[in-house]
Amino acid sequence: MAKLNIVGVGPGSADYVTPAAKKAVEKAELVIGAQRSLALFAGEVKGEQIVLTAKNIQNSLKKAAELVKAGKEVALLSTGDPGFSGLLHTALESGLFNPENINIVPGVSAIQASAARLGISWDNARLFTFHEGDVSDDAKSKLVSAYQCGRTIMLLPAPKGFAPKDISALLLETGAAPKTPVYICENVTLENEKITRTTLEKVAAQSFGSLCVMVIKQTA
Ligand SMILES: C[S@@+](CC[C@H](N)C(=O)[O-])C[C@H]1O[C@@H](n2cnc3c(N)ncnc32)[C@H](O)[C@@H]1O
């Protein structure tokens, strides 16, 4: 049975693209991905390509569904891992695919790459993503309660509306210790990678690029 292969392409550098991801792309008759994801497979794509944008995502998924129904392999490139704030959710939510028509090729998430750069274990960390723009009161209160429970927090900020400085301001307003260590991991694995080691109170006055992971480190 042909599949929609949702392919994790890692956090950005070609060094973190797995052989499994390459195989899925090579066998696909249609490859759909953002420009920066497609660039990782330059010269390896044999099928048709669609450059994914916020505007064409629904039409691209429709085309992917038609091809899969016609027995053709399709690769949908998702940065990092498809299952964390990635395109798995988008594909399932579209209602165009059954889970049995989907094959997921895991990728290295920006969260994993950031934990590695910082040399921290993330087995007890609480993960949050605000990237999709879910900055509801409920989402914010879950974040505050994770902090108050002493958990290390790893999160994807919302570039617009819930950036690291907004997150720090919220935690400080709700009683967090100003000197709590914070790490901002920007452009991880890319040439312009930057790791900033700072504190909650300092982050509240700083701005960072949109491609970043924020880690709020607690020792409990
Ligand atoms: C749509 S989400 C995709 C997350 C992805 N599925 C993952 O597992 O890493 C995009 C967000 O992931 C984070 N991100 C992706 N690549 C990154 C990188 N190389 N360095 C830092 N953060 C990154 C940023 O917060 C960005 O806004």
The ligand as an SDF file (V2000), in Angstrom:
LIG
                    3D

 27 29  0  0  0  0  0  0  0  0999 V2000
    6.9900   24.1840   13.3740 C   0  0  0  0  0  0  0  0  0  0  0  0
    8.0260   24.0340   14.7720 S   0  0  0  0  0  0  0  0  0  0  0  0
    8.8400   22.5520   14.3040 C   0  0  0  0  0  0  0  0  0  0  0  0
    9.4630   21.7830   15.4510 C   0  0  0  0  0  0  0  0  0  0  0  0
   10.0590   20.4920   14.9500 C   0  0  0  0  0  0  0  0  0  0  0  0
    9.0430   19.5580   14.5750 N   0  0  0  0  0  0  0  0  0  0  0  0
   11.0320   19.8460   15.9390 C   0  0  0  0  0  0  0  0  0  0  0  0
   10.7950   18.6960   16.3370 O   0  0  0  0  0  0  0  0  0  0  0  0
   12.0420   20.4660   16.2370 O   0  0  0  0  0  0  0  0  0  0  0  0
    9.2180   25.2710   14.4370 C   0  0  0  0  0  0  0  0  0  0  0  0
    9.9010   25.7510   15.6910 C   0  0  0  0  0  0  0  0  0  0  0  0
   10.8610   24.7760   16.1120 O   0  0  0  0  0  0  0  0  0  0  0  0
   11.9970   25.4410   16.6620 C   0  0  0  0  0  0  0  0  0  0  0  0
   13.1720   25.1060   15.8270 N   0  0  0  0  0  0  0  0  0  0  0  0
   13.1880   24.4490   14.6550 C   0  0  0  0  0  0  0  0  0  0  0  0
   14.4510   24.3280   14.2000 N   0  0  0  0  0  0  0  0  0  0  0  0
   15.2470   24.9170   15.1070 C   0  0  0  0  0  0  0  0  0  0  0  0
   16.6640   25.1310   15.2100 C   0  0  0  0  0  0  0  0  0  0  0  0
   17.5130   24.6960   14.2820 N   0  0  0  0  0  0  0  0  0  0  0  0
   17.1290   25.7940   16.3010 N   0  0  0  0  0  0  0  0  0  0  0  0
   16.2790   26.2330   17.2610 C   0  0  0  0  0  0  0  0  0  0  0  0
   14.9500   26.0610   17.2130 N   0  0  0  0  0  0  0  0  0  0  0  0
   14.4300   25.4230   16.1590 C   0  0  0  0  0  0  0  0  0  0  0  0
   11.6960   26.9320   16.6430 C   0  0  0  0  0  0  0  0  0  0  0  0
   11.1060   27.2840   17.8860 O   0  0  0  0  0  0  0  0  0  0  0  0
   10.6890   27.0160   15.5080 C   0  0  0  0  0  0  0  0  0  0  0  0
    9.8850   28.1800   15.6130 O   0  0  0  0  0  0  0  0  0  0  0  0
  1  2  1  0
  2  3  1  0
  2 10  1  0
  3  4  1  0
  4  5  1  0
  5  6  1  0
  5  7  1  0
  7  8  2  0
  7  9  1  0
 10 11  1  0
 11 12  1  0
 11 26  1  0
 12 13  1  0
 13 14  1  0
 13 24  1  0
 14 15  1  0
 14 23  1  0
 15 16  2  0
 16 17  1  0
 17 18  1  0
 17 23  2  0
 18 19  1  0
 18 20  2  0
 20 21  1  0
 21 22  2  0
 22 23  1  0
 24 25  1  0
 24 26  1  0
 26 27  1  0
M  CHG  2   2   1   9  -1
M  END
$$$$
